[in-house]
Amino acid sequence: MAYRIQFTDDGLNDVKSLPKNVRNSLAKELKNKLAPDPVGCSEELRDPLAGWRSYHYGNYRVVFRFDQDLQIIAVAGIGKHSSQAVQDIYKKLELLAKQGRLAESVLATLRGFSAEKK
């Protein structure tokens, strides 16, 4: 059974900022590869993003958490992995994690998902 993919507000903003061709092809990738097997096609991240996973699509990284019980993938961010720290998706999410905003956004996403199921 495939997982349902949900986006945090930041993750959704990242998707909207992608070029249309990348956005469309990435949507197919997420549906066909990530949703059926989030562990098998991604890598675990280290501190300060421990507990998060990264799916690689070309130069782009999709950073997410998943909940096996709810069968949901919560995408927190999508962006390029870059040697320029300001533009790097991991650096952006590390900053959010340090501010406590990353966990808050995922909780809000999961709450919204569980409310939809009722």
MODELLER restraints for C-alpha pairs under 7 A, 6 or more apart:
rsr = mdl.restraints
at = mdl.atoms
rsr.add(forms.Gaussian(group=physical.xy_distance, feature=features.Distance(at['CA:1:A'], at['CA:36:A']), mean=6.48, stdev=0.5))
rsr.add(forms.Gaussian(group=physical.xy_distance, feature=features.Distance(at['CA:2:A'], at['CA:35:A']), mean=5.02, stdev=0.5))
rsr.add(forms.Gaussian(group=physical.xy_distance, feature=features.Distance(at['CA:2:A'], at['CA:36:A']), mean=4.19, stdev=0.5))
rsr.add(forms.Gaussian(group=physical.xy_distance, feature=features.Distance(at['CA:3:A'], at['CA:35:A']), mean=4.76, stdev=0.5))
rsr.add(forms.Gaussian(group=physical.xy_distance, feature=features.Distance(at['CA:3:A'], at['CA:36:A']), mean=6.15, stdev=0.5))
rsr.add(forms.Gaussian(group=physical.xy_distance, feature=features.Distance(at['CA:3:A'], at['CA:71:A']), mean=4.72, stdev=0.5))
rsr.add(forms.Gaussian(group=physical.xy_distance, feature=features.Distance(at['CA:3:A'], at['CA:72:A']), mean=5.04, stdev=0.5))
rsr.add(forms.Gaussian(group=physical.xy_distance, feature=features.Distance(at['CA:3:A'], at['CA:73:A']), mean=6.35, stdev=0.5))
rsr.add(forms.Gaussian(group=physical.xy_distance, feature=features.Distance(at['CA:4:A'], at['CA:35:A']), mean=6.57, stdev=0.5))
rsr.add(forms.Gaussian(group=physical.xy_distance, feature=features.Distance(at['CA:4:A'], at['CA:71:A']), mean=6.26, stdev=0.5))
rsr.add(forms.Gaussian(group=physical.xy_distance, feature=features.Distance(at['CA:4:A'], at['CA:72:A']), mean=4.71, stdev=0.5))
rsr.add(forms.Gaussian(group=physical.xy_distance, feature=features.Distance(at['CA:4:A'], at['CA:73:A']), mean=6.07, stdev=0.5))
rsr.add(forms.Gaussian(group=physical.xy_distance, feature=features.Distance(at['CA:5:A'], at['CA:35:A']), mean=6.89, stdev=0.5))
rsr.add(forms.Gaussian(group=physical.xy_distance, feature=features.Distance(at['CA:5:A'], at['CA:72:A']), mean=5.83, stdev=0.5))
rsr.add(forms.Gaussian(group=physical.xy_distance, feature=features.Distance(at['CA:5:A'], at['CA:73:A']), mean=4.75, stdev=0.5))
rsr.add(forms.Gaussian(group=physical.xy_distance, feature=features.Distance(at['CA:5:A'], at['CA:74:A']), mean=6.19, stdev=0.5))
rsr.add(forms.Gaussian(group=physical.xy_distance, feature=features.Distance(at['CA:6:A'], at['CA:73:A']), mean=6.03, stdev=0.5))
rsr.add(forms.Gaussian(group=physical.xy_distance, feature=features.Distance(at['CA:6:A'], at['CA:74:A']), mean=5.00, stdev=0.5))
rsr.add(forms.Gaussian(group=physical.xy_distance, feature=features.Distance(at['CA:6:A'], at['CA:75:A']), mean=6.19, stdev=0.5))
rsr.add(forms.Gaussian(group=physical.xy_distance, feature=features.Distance(at['CA:6:A'], at['CA:109:A']), mean=6.99, stdev=0.5))
rsr.add(forms.Gaussian(group=physical.xy_distance, feature=features.Distance(at['CA:7:A'], at['CA:74:A']), mean=5.56, stdev=0.5))
rsr.add(forms.Gaussian(group=physical.xy_distance, feature=features.Distance(at['CA:7:A'], at['CA:75:A']), mean=4.73, stdev=0.5))
rsr.add(forms.Gaussian(group=physical.xy_distance, feature=features.Distance(at['CA:7:A'], at['CA:76:A']), mean=6.32, stdev=0.5))
rsr.add(forms.Gaussian(group=physical.xy_distance, feature=features.Distance(at['CA:7:A'], at['CA:109:A']), mean=6.95, stdev=0.5))
rsr.add(forms.Gaussian(group=physical.xy_distance, feature=features.Distance(at['CA:8:A'], at['CA:74:A']), mean=6.73, stdev=0.5))
rsr.add(forms.Gaussian(group=physical.xy_distance, feature=features.Distance(at['CA:8:A'], at['CA:75:A']), mean=6.13, stdev=0.5))
rsr.add(forms.Gaussian(group=physical.xy_distance, feature=features.Distance(at['CA:8:A'], at['CA:76:A']), mean=5.34, stdev=0.5))
rsr.add(forms.Gaussian(group=physical.xy_distance, feature=features.Distance(at['CA:8:A'], at['CA:105:A']), mean=5.75, stdev=0.5))
rsr.add(forms.Gaussian(group=physical.xy_distance, feature=features.Distance(at['CA:8:A'], at['CA:106:A']), mean=6.11, stdev=0.5))
rsr.add(forms.Gaussian(group=physical.xy_distance, feature=features.Distance(at['CA:8:A'], at['CA:109:A']), mean=5.67, stdev=0.5))
rsr.add(forms.Gaussian(group=physical.xy_distance, feature=features.Distance(at['CA:10:A'], at['CA:76:A']), mean=6.27, stdev=0.5))
rsr.add(forms.Gaussian(group=physical.xy_distance, feature=features.Distance(at['CA:10:A'], at['CA:77:A']), mean=6.22, stdev=0.5))
rsr.add(forms.Gaussian(group=physical.xy_distance, feature=features.Distance(at['CA:11:A'], at['CA:75:A']), mean=5.77, stdev=0.5))
rsr.add(forms.Gaussian(group=physical.xy_distance, feature=features.Distance(at['CA:11:A'], at['CA:76:A']), mean=4.61, stdev=0.5))
rsr.add(forms.Gaussian(group=physical.xy_distance, feature=features.Distance(at['CA:11:A'], at['CA:77:A']), mean=4.15, stdev=0.5))
rsr.add(forms.Gaussian(group=physical.xy_distance, feature=features.Distance(at['CA:11:A'], at['CA:78:A']), mean=6.20, stdev=0.5))
rsr.add(forms.Gaussian(group=physical.xy_distance, feature=features.Distance(at['CA:14:A'], at['CA:77:A']), mean=6.22, stdev=0.5))
rsr.add(forms.Gaussian(group=physical.xy_distance, feature=features.Distance(at['CA:14:A'], at['CA:78:A']), mean=5.53, stdev=0.5))
rsr.add(forms.Gaussian(group=physical.xy_distance, feature=features.Distance(at['CA:14:A'], at['CA:79:A']), mean=6.88, stdev=0.5))
rsr.add(forms.Gaussian(group=physical.xy_distance, feature=features.Distance(at['CA:15:A'], at['CA:23:A']), mean=6.50, stdev=0.5))
rsr.add(forms.Gaussian(group=physical.xy_distance, feature=features.Distance(at['CA:15:A'], at['CA:78:A']), mean=6.61, stdev=0.5))
rsr.add(forms.Gaussian(group=physical.xy_distance, feature=features.Distance(at['CA:33:A'], at['CA:41:A']), mean=7.00, stdev=0.5))
rsr.add(forms.Gaussian(group=physical.xy_distance, feature=features.Distance(at['CA:34:A'], at['CA:41:A']), mean=6.40, stdev=0.5))
rsr.add(forms.Gaussian(group=physical.xy_distance, feature=features.Distance(at['CA:41:A'], at['CA:55:A']), mean=6.59, stdev=0.5))
rsr.add(forms.Gaussian(group=physical.xy_distance, feature=features.Distance(at['CA:42:A'], at['CA:53:A']), mean=6.19, stdev=0.5))
rsr.add(forms.Gaussian(group=physical.xy_distance, feature=features.Distance(at['CA:42:A'], at['CA:54:A']), mean=5.34, stdev=0.5))
rsr.add(forms.Gaussian(group=physical.xy_distance, feature=features.Distance(at['CA:42:A'], at['CA:55:A']), mean=4.54, stdev=0.5))
rsr.add(forms.Gaussian(group=physical.xy_distance, feature=features.Distance(at['CA:43:A'], at['CA:53:A']), mean=5.36, stdev=0.5))
rsr.add(forms.Gaussian(group=physical.xy_distance, feature=features.Distance(at['CA:43:A'], at['CA:54:A']), mean=5.24, stdev=0.5))
rsr.add(forms.Gaussian(group=physical.xy_distance, feature=features.Distance(at['CA:43:A'], at['CA:55:A']), mean=6.66, stdev=0.5))
rsr.add(forms.Gaussian(group=physical.xy_distance, feature=features.Distance(at['CA:44:A'], at['CA:52:A']), mean=6.16, stdev=0.5))
rsr.add(forms.Gaussian(group=physical.xy_distance, feature=features.Distance(at['CA:44:A'], at['CA:53:A']), mean=4.49, stdev=0.5))
rsr.add(forms.Gaussian(group=physical.xy_distance, feature=features.Distance(at['CA:44:A'], at['CA:54:A']), mean=6.50, stdev=0.5))
rsr.add(forms.Gaussian(group=physical.xy_distance, feature=features.Distance(at['CA:45:A'], at['CA:51:A']), mean=6.81, stdev=0.5))
rsr.add(forms.Gaussian(group=physical.xy_distance, feature=features.Distance(at['CA:45:A'], at['CA:52:A']), mean=5.62, stdev=0.5))
rsr.add(forms.Gaussian(group=physical.xy_distance, feature=features.Distance(at['CA:45:A'], at['CA:53:A']), mean=5.44, stdev=0.5))
rsr.add(forms.Gaussian(group=physical.xy_distance, feature=features.Distance(at['CA:45:A'], at['CA:54:A']), mean=6.80, stdev=0.5))
rsr.add(forms.Gaussian(group=physical.xy_distance, feature=features.Distance(at['CA:48:A'], at['CA:94:A']), mean=6.18, stdev=0.5))
rsr.add(forms.Gaussian(group=physical.xy_distance, feature=features.Distance(at['CA:49:A'], at['CA:94:A']), mean=6.41, stdev=0.5))
rsr.add(forms.Gaussian(group=physical.xy_distance, feature=features.Distance(at['CA:52:A'], at['CA:63:A']), mean=6.71, stdev=0.5))
rsr.add(forms.Gaussian(group=physical.xy_distance, feature=features.Distance(at['CA:52:A'], at['CA:64:A']), mean=5.68, stdev=0.5))
rsr.add(forms.Gaussian(group=physical.xy_distance, feature=features.Distance(at['CA:52:A'], at['CA:65:A']), mean=5.13, stdev=0.5))
rsr.add(forms.Gaussian(group=physical.xy_distance, feature=features.Distance(at['CA:53:A'], at['CA:63:A']), mean=5.66, stdev=0.5))
rsr.add(forms.Gaussian(group=physical.xy_distance, feature=features.Distance(at['CA:53:A'], at['CA:64:A']), mean=5.40, stdev=0.5))
rsr.add(forms.Gaussian(group=physical.xy_distance, feature=features.Distance(at['CA:53:A'], at['CA:65:A']), mean=6.16, stdev=0.5))
rsr.add(forms.Gaussian(group=physical.xy_distance, feature=features.Distance(at['CA:54:A'], at['CA:61:A']), mean=6.11, stdev=0.5))
rsr.add(forms.Gaussian(group=physical.xy_distance, feature=features.Distance(at['CA:54:A'], at['CA:62:A']), mean=5.46, stdev=0.5))
rsr.add(forms.Gaussian(group=physical.xy_distance, feature=features.Distance(at['CA:54:A'], at['CA:63:A']), mean=4.57, stdev=0.5))
rsr.add(forms.Gaussian(group=physical.xy_distance, feature=features.Distance(at['CA:54:A'], at['CA:64:A']), mean=6.44, stdev=0.5))
rsr.add(forms.Gaussian(group=physical.xy_distance, feature=features.Distance(at['CA:55:A'], at['CA:61:A']), mean=5.68, stdev=0.5))
rsr.add(forms.Gaussian(group=physical.xy_distance, feature=features.Distance(at['CA:55:A'], at['CA:62:A']), mean=5.00, stdev=0.5))
rsr.add(forms.Gaussian(group=physical.xy_distance, feature=features.Distance(at['CA:55:A'], at['CA:63:A']), mean=6.54, stdev=0.5))
rsr.add(forms.Gaussian(group=physical.xy_distance, feature=features.Distance(at['CA:56:A'], at['CA:62:A']), mean=6.48, stdev=0.5))
rsr.add(forms.Gaussian(group=physical.xy_distance, feature=features.Distance(at['CA:59:A'], at['CA:80:A']), mean=5.49, stdev=0.5))
rsr.add(forms.Gaussian(group=physical.xy_distance, feature=features.Distance(at['CA:59:A'], at['CA:81:A']), mean=6.38, stdev=0.5))
rsr.add(forms.Gaussian(group=physical.xy_distance, feature=features.Distance(at['CA:60:A'], at['CA:78:A']), mean=6.73, stdev=0.5))
rsr.add(forms.Gaussian(group=physical.xy_distance, feature=features.Distance(at['CA:60:A'], at['CA:79:A']), mean=5.17, stdev=0.5))
rsr.add(forms.Gaussian(group=physical.xy_distance, feature=features.Distance(at['CA:60:A'], at['CA:80:A']), mean=4.30, stdev=0.5))
rsr.add(forms.Gaussian(group=physical.xy_distance, feature=features.Distance(at['CA:60:A'], at['CA:81:A']), mean=6.31, stdev=0.5))
rsr.add(forms.Gaussian(group=physical.xy_distance, feature=features.Distance(at['CA:61:A'], at['CA:78:A']), mean=5.56, stdev=0.5))
rsr.add(forms.Gaussian(group=physical.xy_distance, feature=features.Distance(at['CA:61:A'], at['CA:79:A']), mean=5.49, stdev=0.5))
rsr.add(forms.Gaussian(group=physical.xy_distance, feature=features.Distance(at['CA:61:A'], at['CA:80:A']), mean=5.89, stdev=0.5))
rsr.add(forms.Gaussian(group=physical.xy_distance, feature=features.Distance(at['CA:61:A'], at['CA:81:A']), mean=6.48, stdev=0.5))
rsr.add(forms.Gaussian(group=physical.xy_distance, feature=features.Distance(at['CA:62:A'], at['CA:75:A']), mean=6.92, stdev=0.5))
rsr.add(forms.Gaussian(group=physical.xy_distance, feature=features.Distance(at['CA:62:A'], at['CA:77:A']), mean=5.99, stdev=0.5))
rsr.add(forms.Gaussian(group=physical.xy_distance, feature=features.Distance(at['CA:62:A'], at['CA:78:A']), mean=4.54, stdev=0.5))
rsr.add(forms.Gaussian(group=physical.xy_distance, feature=features.Distance(at['CA:62:A'], at['CA:79:A']), mean=6.88, stdev=0.5))
rsr.add(forms.Gaussian(group=physical.xy_distance, feature=features.Distance(at['CA:63:A'], at['CA:75:A']), mean=5.93, stdev=0.5))
rsr.add(forms.Gaussian(group=physical.xy_distance, feature=features.Distance(at['CA:63:A'], at['CA:76:A']), mean=5.80, stdev=0.5))
rsr.add(forms.Gaussian(group=physical.xy_distance, feature=features.Distance(at['CA:63:A'], at['CA:77:A']), mean=5.33, stdev=0.5))
rsr.add(forms.Gaussian(group=physical.xy_distance, feature=features.Distance(at['CA:63:A'], at['CA:78:A']), mean=6.30, stdev=0.5))
rsr.add(forms.Gaussian(group=physical.xy_distance, feature=features.Distance(at['CA:64:A'], at['CA:73:A']), mean=6.55, stdev=0.5))
rsr.add(forms.Gaussian(group=physical.xy_distance, feature=features.Distance(at['CA:64:A'], at['CA:74:A']), mean=5.40, stdev=0.5))
rsr.add(forms.Gaussian(group=physical.xy_distance, feature=features.Distance(at['CA:64:A'], at['CA:75:A']), mean=4.26, stdev=0.5))
rsr.add(forms.Gaussian(group=physical.xy_distance, feature=features.Distance(at['CA:64:A'], at['CA:76:A']), mean=5.47, stdev=0.5))
rsr.add(forms.Gaussian(group=physical.xy_distance, feature=features.Distance(at['CA:65:A'], at['CA:73:A']), mean=5.81, stdev=0.5))
rsr.add(forms.Gaussian(group=physical.xy_distance, feature=features.Distance(at['CA:65:A'], at['CA:74:A']), mean=5.31, stdev=0.5))
rsr.add(forms.Gaussian(group=physical.xy_distance, feature=features.Distance(at['CA:65:A'], at['CA:75:A']), mean=6.68, stdev=0.5))
rsr.add(forms.Gaussian(group=physical.xy_distance, feature=features.Distance(at['CA:66:A'], at['CA:72:A']), mean=5.60, stdev=0.5))
rsr.add(forms.Gaussian(group=physical.xy_distance, feature=features.Distance(at['CA:66:A'], at['CA:73:A']), mean=4.22, stdev=0.5))
rsr.add(forms.Gaussian(group=physical.xy_distance, feature=features.Distance(at['CA:66:A'], at['CA:74:A']), mean=5.93, stdev=0.5))
rsr.add(forms.Gaussian(group=physical.xy_distance, feature=features.Distance(at['CA:67:A'], at['CA:73:A']), mean=6.52, stdev=0.5))
rsr.add(forms.Gaussian(group=physical.xy_distance, feature=features.Distance(at['CA:74:A'], at['CA:106:A']), mean=6.42, stdev=0.5))
rsr.add(forms.Gaussian(group=physical.xy_distance, feature=features.Distance(at['CA:74:A'], at['CA:109:A']), mean=6.99, stdev=0.5))
rsr.add(forms.Gaussian(group=physical.xy_distance, feature=features.Distance(at['CA:78:A'], at['CA:89:A']), mean=6.65, stdev=0.5))
rsr.add(forms.Gaussian(group=physical.xy_distance, feature=features.Distance(at['CA:79:A'], at['CA:89:A']), mean=5.03, stdev=0.5))
rsr.add(forms.Gaussian(group=physical.xy_distance, feature=features.Distance(at['CA:80:A'], at['CA:88:A']), mean=6.04, stdev=0.5))
rsr.add(forms.Gaussian(group=physical.xy_distance, feature=features.Distance(at['CA:80:A'], at['CA:89:A']), mean=5.95, stdev=0.5))
rsr.add(forms.Gaussian(group=physical.xy_distance, feature=features.Distance(at['CA:81:A'], at['CA:88:A']), mean=5.01, stdev=0.5))
rsr.add(forms.Gaussian(group=physical.xy_distance, feature=features.Distance(at['CA:81:A'], at['CA:89:A']), mean=5.90, stdev=0.5))
rsr.add(forms.Gaussian(group=physical.xy_distance, feature=features.Distance(at['CA:82:A'], at['CA:88:A']), mean=4.78, stdev=0.5))
rsr.add(forms.Gaussian(group=physical.xy_distance, feature=features.Distance(at['CA:85:A'], at['CA:91:A']), mean=6.20, stdev=0.5))
rsr.add(forms.Gaussian(group=physical.xy_distance, feature=features.Distance(at['CA:96:A'], at['CA:102:A']), mean=5.14, stdev=0.5))
rsr.add(forms.Gaussian(group=physical.xy_distance, feature=features.Distance(at['CA:97:A'], at['CA:103:A']), mean=6.82, stdev=0.5))
